[in-house]
Amino acid sequence: MPESQPVVHQTIAPQQDTADPSQSQQVADHSIRMRVNEAVIAILRSHTGRGATRARSMIDSRSVVVILEDCLTKGEGVLLEHDMGQSVLDLRHSFQEAMRDDMIPAVEEIVGRDVTTFLSANSVDPDVMVEIFMLGDPSSDTAGGA
């Protein structure tokens, strides 16, 4: 079965010709979330051979949270069919540790802030991964952004 294209967070529709600064900020925030989602999915795909089909992110002043759904690889599916869910969780933890060195700089570049902590959580039923990036104090950031 061919892998479907990922669906990224789409709750804010860009408005045309708006003079409302809050609308402009919402569009900019949406663009940042889309870029974070796309980067995390691409890194996941490059490391595991498959990305998520759905992703959404939330960003506030101290954190970036990315929720990825429908991430199971074919191999993980085989393990689950043989009641080896813990092996899948262990494997995902190992992949997330390996992806750390790619995910942190990608998120730092997009949001323009230092990531001080990276955390991951997984579930196989339902198939969900959560990546959490805690952000440093904006005044001490070296990520080269805002």
Secondary structure as UniProt FT lines:
FT   HELIX           21..48
FT   STRAND          54..59
FT   STRAND          63..69
FT   HELIX           74..81
FT   TURN            82..83
FT   HELIX           85..111
FT   STRAND          115..124
FT   TURN            125..126
FT   STRAND          127..135
FT   HELIX           138..140
//
